[in-house]
Amino acid sequence: MSLRLLPETLVNRIAAGEVVERPAAALKELLENALDAGAQNVEAVLRDGGRSYLSVSDDGHGMTPEELALAVERHATSKLPEDDLVHIATLGFRGEALPSIGAVSRMTVTSRAAGAAAAAADATGAGEAWSLTVEGGRKGAVEPAALGRGTRVEVRDLFYATPARLKFLKSARAEQMQARDALTRLAMAHHGVGFVLSDGQRDLLNLPSAQGELFESRLSRLAAILGRDFAENALPIDAEREGLRLTGHIGLPTLNRANSQAQYLFVNGRPVRDKLLYGAVRGAYRDFLAHDRHPILALFLKLPPDLVDVNVHPAKTEVRFRDPALVRGLIVSAAKHALAEAGHRASTTVSMAALGAFTPGGGAGPVYAHAGAGSTLPRGLAEAAAAYHAPLPGLAQTPDARPAGLETLAGANGETALEENGEAGEVPAEAYPLGAARAQLHGTYIVAQNSDGIVIVDQHAAHERLVYEGMKEQLSAGRVAAQLLLLPEVVELDEAAAERLAARAEELAEIGLRLEAFGPGAVVVRETPALLGEVDIQGLVRDLADELAELGDAPALRSALEAVCSTMACHGSVRAGRLLNAAEMNALLRQMEVTPHSGQCNHGRPTYVELKLADIERLFGRR
């Protein structure tokens, strides 16, 4: 087998595979070029998902004929003026985008240099726009063309020169969605630039430039992309540490998704997918979300270029930090601080979902007008309306009749408990954000009234968060208070689980659980955390054994004590089905109002739903 050099066109096509793997990748490279050229408005057009046609037009500074001829050569760039790969201040710098795209397509680049639009054409034609065509890597001549300002790159028949690549593309719609994602990520990082994405007939995305104060303008752009729900439930982030600045917005824990696709991370304006950053986000939300739920957020990290290496991946989607621990610590601390300041706040989507459940079809929308001439009701509501005028059983039919007293009532099944207004104390309901307790339903849900409407609280989820936060506070103070069991309890386990618990006995004692080995396959529990009160010791110990199994052979439990506290808090909270009197219900509400993160339990579920009076009135056609 003889050794030989590959033809240049083939070399270019092989190299193109590293940069241009699908239409979205080509679009991303062209958009980055437009942004680096100082564009204020960018328009992208895709047909057939970008396979048959793709173009990007911008109003940046453009190129002269000489620059245009050089732009399609490999490793030609204007973005490394001092040949310094350490201090990179632009999105692109490799000089591979245009030649790589031209190697696998029919590409035309038209550009007019800044100032040429106003300048009169001289003898060399410097006042005109210029165009250059590259077809399968073969470069044509630079020719005069017509263009108002900036640069337009048109790509036709992408991958026609490498047919094998076409077989791996997905449907036109799937490729279009990938291209849209690439554009929206750059649009988030550059909210001062206007973006338009179309299919040649209609706009798929139209994002006007957002001007003004940083946080307001950026949130406006994020709302246009992520939706109004995110804007209403986003917490601002602004933190600095040792030359690093982190800004952006993170969603409340109760606004979450089943995957991490709605997490957007940017480093010096560059959208990245970095395991370190995603890990930091998971660490920040560890106390608030189940392991299979993910928050919605957009974080922007700005740091000196010499502290980050952006040259570790051909597509520039990964970065390497000089001090990863510093970056992770900044993200975790900033996010936790913002979540703590949110207090007991839960996302508005919880209330919207609850209201939507009352409307036909499960969607949030206007409700029905009063029943009367010309009104129509669904069958279930019509039947309810027909029975509306029937007398209520057990009530005397006199004008001044009322149920037997408004003092506390508790039926045999414990489903309802009501209280008279004055019995909760002298403070009126509207004085409290979560209102004053009015009832307990099904032994599980507390119904409270505030000035704006109705609050429904899941007593188990709420108390679980309160117990957990109390244990964390005691843990940070040194040691969790314990209560001695009058009769120690023996818990039988498999031998491996019993050995794991016995090996961690000293560390478990720090969180108020004192146990010791009790023969093979058993442990005896002598003390439990005082905050837990009465607790199912058997279930608690078995769950802790499973928790320790997941931790593996970690040298110390201290780093995971909060996760263990979360498991213990779940066992020690007020259980569903337990009857509470008025004082207990109001005490729970008041404690929620002053406890951080009480808007969601340890697993990310909401602890309460607030139904605004205005929305309830709409349900009954009063508005």
N, C-alpha and C positions, 0 to 999 in steps of 0.2 A: 504494500500500500504506500503510494507516494504522498509526500507532504506538499501541500500547496496553499496559497492564499485564496480566500474566498473573494468573489467579486464584490465590489463596493455596494452595489444595490442589494445583494443578499445580506451583507453585514448590516446594512441599515434596517432591513426588514426584521432581522433577528433582534437588533437593539430596540426596534419599535415595540416588540412584544413585551418589553419590560415596562414601557411607559404607557402604551395605548393598548389596553386589553379589551376595552369595550367602548361604545360611543360616549358614555359618561366620563371616561378617563380623558378622551380627547377634548370634550367640552370643558372639563376642569382645567386642563392645561391652557386652553385658549382664554378662559375667563381670568386665570391668574396673570397671563400676559397683559390683558386689558387693564386689570387693576394696577399692575406694576407700571403701566404707561400713564397712570394718573387719570383714568377715565372717571367721569361723574355719572355717566349713563351707559348701560350695557344692554344690548338686545341679542338674544339667542333664539335661533329657529331650528327646530328638529322635525324632520319628516321620516316616517317609517321608523320611529325610535332612534333616529340619527344614522341609520344604516345607509339610506339613499342620499340624504342631504343633511348637512349640519353647518350652521354659520354663526359667527359671533361678530357683532359690530359694536364699536366703541367710539367715544369722542376724546380719546387720549391724545398724546403728543405726536403720534404717527412716526413715519420713517421716511428718510430720503431715499432716492433710487439706489445709492451705494449701500445703505444699510439694509434695504429690502433684499438685494442680491445676496448679502452676507447672512441674513436672518435664517435662510433655509439650509445653511451649511451646518454640519454637526459641530457641537461644542462652540458655537458662536453666540456670545451673550454680551449684553451691555450692563449686566447686573453685578459684575465683580470688578469694579473699577481698579482696585488695588490687588487683584488676584488673591484675596484673603478669604479662605473658606471658613474662617472662624467668626468673623463679623459679617453675617449675612442678614441684610435688612429688607430683603424682597421675598416674594412668594416663589418665584422661579429663579434659577441661577445656573442650571446645568447646560442650557443651550441645546436641549434635545427635543423639545416639544414640536416645533414646526417641521424639522427634518424627519422626525419619527412618524408624524401624521402623514407627511407627504410621501413617505416610503411605502405606505399601504393604501393610498387613496389617490383621487384626483383633486388636488388642492389649488385654490387660487387665493392669493393674498393681494389686497389692494390697500394702499395707504397714502396719506398725505401728511407731510411733515408739519409740525406746528408753525403757524405763521404763513404757511404757503397759500392758504385760502385768501388772505388779504393782499399778498404780495403779487405784483405783476410778473408775468412770466418773462424770464430773461432769456438770453441766447441759449442757455442749456436746458430750458424748460423747467426750471426749479419751481415755478409757480403751479405746476400741475400735480395731480395724483398719479401714482404709478402702480402697475399691476405685474404680478409674476405668477406663473403656473408651474406646479410640480406634479408630475404624473408617474406614480410608481417609482419615485426616487429620481426620475429624470427631470432636471431643471430646465425651464424654458428661459426666454429672454425677458428682460424688464421692458415693459411697454407703457406708454401713456394711458391713463384711464380717467374716469369721472368719479369723484367722491367728495362729499362736502367737507368732512374733517375726520381725523382719527384713522382707524384701521378696520377693515372688514376681511375676515378669513372665511372662505367657503370651502367645505369639504364634501365631495361627492363620492358615492360608491366606496364607502369605507371598507377596507379589507378586501377590495377586489383583487389586489395583488397577492393576497395570502388567503385563498378560498377556505383553507382548513380552519381558519379562525372564525369564519362565518358560521360553521356548524355548531360552535359553542355559544353563540349568542342566543338569548332568550327571545320571547315574543316582543313585538314592537312596543306593546304597552309596558311590559316589564323593563325594557331598556329605557323607555321614556321616564319611568318612575325613578330609575337609578340616576338618570341625567338631572331630573328635578331635584333629587336629594343633593347632588353635587353642587348645584347652583344655590340652593337654600342655605347650605352650610357656609358658603362664601358670603352670601347676602347677610347672614347673621353677624359675621365678623366685620363687615364693611357696611354699616347701616346708613352711612352718608352717601352711598352710591345707589342710584336707581337701577333696578333689574327688571327685565321683561323676558319671559320665556313663552314662545308660541309654537304652534305646529304649522305655521304658514297661513292658517285660516282664522284661528282664534287664539286669544291669549290664554295660556295655561297658568301663568303666574305673572302678576303685575305688582311690583314692590317699589313704590315711589321712594325717593331719598328721604330719610328721616333726619331732620335738622333739630338743633336745640341742645339742651342740657344732656349730658352723656347718658344718664340712667333713664330719663324719660324717652329720649329718641331711640335708644337701644330697645327698651321695653316695647315701644311702638312697633319696631321691626319684628321683634320676637312674637308679639301678639298676632301680627299678620301671618306669621308662618306656623306658630304652634297653637294659635287659637285664643279666643277670649278667655276661656277657662284658665289657661296658664297665666295670663296677665292679671286676672283677679286673685289668683292664689300663689303669686310669686313673691319670694322674699329677696330683697336686694342684698348683694354681697359686695363689700369693699374692704379689703384687708391688705396690709403691707408687712413685709418681713425681709430684712437684709437685702434690699434692692429688688425684691419680687413684689409685684402688685397683682392681686386677684380681684376681679370685678365680675359682675354678671347677676343672674337671678336663678334661684332654686325654688322648686315647687314644694308646697306643704306635703308632709308624708302621706296624707290621705288622697293626694292627687298622684297616683302611681300607675304603672303599666306592668304588663307581664314580661317585658323584655327591656333591654337597655337602648333600644333604637332612638328613644326620645332624649338621650343624653348627648349634649353637644359640647365638645371641649376644644378650646383654641389656645394656641401658643404663639404669641407675637402676631396675631391675626391669621394664623395658619390653622385650618381645621385638622385635627389629628385624632387618631384612634390609638390610645396608649394604655397599656395594661396598668401601669402605675397610677394614672389618673383615674381610671375606672375603679381600681381598688381603693383609692382614697375616698371616692364618693360612696362606695359601699361601706367603708369604715365609718364615715360621718353619719350615715343613716342606719347603722347597725341596730341602734336601740329602738327604732321606730318602724321598721319594715320587716316582713317575713322574708326568708331567704329567696323566695321566688317572685318577689315584687321589686320594682325598680322605680326610682323617682324620675321626675322630668326636670331638666335643668339645662342651662347654658352658662358655662364658665369661661372667662377670658383671662389667661395668664400672660402677663407682660414681664419680661426679664431681660437683662443685658444679653446680647447675642452670644457672647463668649461663655455663658453659663448653660447653653443648650446646643446640642449638635443636631441639625436638621438634615444632615447629609448621610443618613443611615438607611434610606430606603429610596429606590428609584422613583416611586410615586409620591414621595415626601409626606406620607401619611403617618409616619412614626418618627419620634424624636428620642434623644437620649440626654438626660440631665446630668450636670456635673455633680449636683447634690440632690439625689432623689428624695432623701429623708426630709430635707427642707421643704421641697415642693409638696410632698404628701402631708406633712404637718400643717402647712399653711392652708391647704384645702380642707382638711378635717376640722381644724380649729375654727376657720371662718364659717363653714357650713353649720357646725354645732352651735356657734354663737348666734347665728341668724335663727336657727330653729328654736333656741332657748328664748329669744326675744319674742317669738310668735306666741308664747304663752299657751293658753288653752285653745287657740284658734284652730279650726278645722276647715278644709276646703269647701267652697260654696257648691262644688259639684255634688257633695253628699246630699245637700238640701234639694238641689235640682233633681237628682235621681229619685228622691223620696216623693217630690211633687209629681214627677213624671209617672210614678207608679199609680197615682190616683186618676190619671187621664186615660181615655180610651187608647189602646194601642201601646201604652207604656211610655209615650213621648210627652215631653213637657210642652204645653201649649194652652191656648185659651179654653175655658170651660164653658159650660152651657148656660144660656140665658134662663131666666125663670120659666118654669113650665107654664105654658099658656097657648093661646092660639098660634098655630104654625110652628110650635117648637117640637123637636124630635129628640128622643133620648134612646140610648142603647137599651137593649132588652132588660138587662140587669137593673139599670137605673130606673127604667120605666116601672118595673115591678115594685121597686122600693118606693117610688113616688106614689104609686097606687095605694100602698099601705100607710102612707105618711099620716093621713088624717085619722087613722084608727087610734083609739085611746090607749095610752100606755098602761100595761097591766100593773096593778098594785097602787095606782095613784087615784086619789079622790078627784072627781071632776068638778071642782069648784074654782072660781077665779083666783082665790088666794092659796090654793093647795100647793104643796111642795113636798119633795121627798122627806122622809123622816129624819130631820135634822141634818145639818151640814158638818156635824162633828165627825171625827174619824170613824170610818166604817170599814170592816174587814169581813168579807164573806167566808164561808167555810172553806171554799177552795182558794181563798187568798188572792183572787184575781184583781180586786179593786180596793183601793183605799183612798178616801177623800178627806180633806181637812177644811175647816172653816178658815176664812181669811185671817182672822185675828190670831189664830192659834200658832201660826208660824213665827209670831213676834210682831213688833211694832213697825218694822221696816217694810215698806210696800214692795211688791214684787218687782216693779220697774227699777228699783235701786240696784238690782243685781244683774250682771251680764247674762247669767244662766237662769235668772228668774227665781221664783219661789215654788217649791214642790207643791203640786196639787193632787197627784195621784200616783199609785203604783199599779201597773198593769201586768197581769200574768206573773207576778212575783219576780219580774225581770226588768221592766222598763219604768223609769221615773218620768212622769209628765210634769213639766214645770211651765209657768207662765211668766213672761217678761213683757216689757213695754212694747216690744216689736212683734210679738207673736207667741209661738209655742216651742218649747225645747223638750226633746225626747232623749233620755239618757239611758244607755246600756249600763246598768249598775255594775255588772261583772267587769266589763272592759274598762270602765272608768276607775274602779277601785284597784284593778290590776296595775294601771299606770301609777296611781298614787302610792301604792305599796312599793313598787319598783323604784320610783324616785326617792322615796324615804330610805330604802336600803342603800341606794347609791350615795345619798348624803351621809349616812352613818359610816359607810365604807370609806369614804374620803376623809372622814374625821378620825379614822383609826380602826374601829371595830364595830360590828353590828351587834346591838344588844340582843341577848338570848334569854329564853325562858326555860327553866328546868321542868322536865316532865315528871309528874308525880309517879307515874309508872313507865319506865323505859320501854320502848317498843322494839321488838325484833322484826327485822325485814329479811325474808328469804329471797335470795337471788341466785343466779348461776355463779360459779366460783370465780370466773374471770371478772364479772361485774363487781362482786364483793371485794376482790383484791384491788380493783381500781379505786373504789371508794376508800378502802382502808389506807391505801398509799397516799391519798390526798386528804386524810383526816385533819391534819394540822391546818391546811389551807382552808378547808371547809369550815373549820372552827372560827376563822376570821369573819365569816359571813353569818355566824350565829348557829351553825348546824354542827353539833358535836356528836360524833358517832365513833364506833370502834368495831373491830372484827369480833364476830361471835361464832367461832367455829367455822368450818368450811362451808362456803355458800350462804353466809348470813352476816348481817351487821346489826348492832343494837344502837338505837338512837336515844340519846339522853337529853339533848337540848335542841330547841328549834328557835329560829329568829322570832323575837317578840312581836315584830310588826305583822307577822303572819297570823297571829291569833290561833284559832282552832284550824288545824290543817290536816289534810289527808297524808299522813306520813308515808304510808306504803306507796302511794302514787308518786309523791315527791321524790323519794329515794330512788325509785325505779327510773324516773325521768332524768334525774341527775346522773345516774349510771350511764344512760344512753348519751347524755351530753358529754360526759368525760370520754366515752368511746370515740366520739367525733373529734374531740380535741387531740386524740392520739398521744404521742409521747412528748408533748410539750414539756420543757423542763420546769415551768412554773405555771401555776393556775392563775396567778395574779392578773396576767394580761387578759384573761378571759373571765374574770370574776363577774363582770357586768352581765355577760351572757348567762352565767349560772344564776345570778340574782333574778334575771328575767324569768327563768324557769320556776324559781321559787315563788316569785310574786304571783304568777298565774295560779299556783296552788293555794296561796294564802289570801286571795281576794274574795270579796263577797260573791258568793255563788248565785247563779241564776236560780230563781225559785225561793230565795230567802225573803221573808216579809220584813219590810223596814217601816218604822213609824215616821211621822212627819219630821221629828227632830233629826233622825238619822239621815233621811233623804236630804234635808236642807244642809246638814253638815257636810255631806258628800259633795253637794253643789258648790258650797263655799270653798271647800278645799281644792276642788278642780280649778276654780278661778285664780288661785294663787300658786298653782303647781305648774312648772314648765312642762310642755309637751302633753298636757292632759287632753288635748283634742283627739288623740289617737292612742290605742293600746300598744303594747309592746310588739304586736304583729302588724301594725299599720292599719288596723281597722278603726273606723271612727268611733269615738266614745259617745258622741251625741249628734243629733240632727236638729237643726233650727229651722222652723217653718215660719217665714215672715207673714205677718197678718195680711199684708197686701196680696201676697200670693194665695193665701187661703181664701180671701175674698174673691179672687179671680176664679178659684175652683167652684165657688157657689154663684158665680155670675153677678157678684155685687160690684164689679169694676169692669 
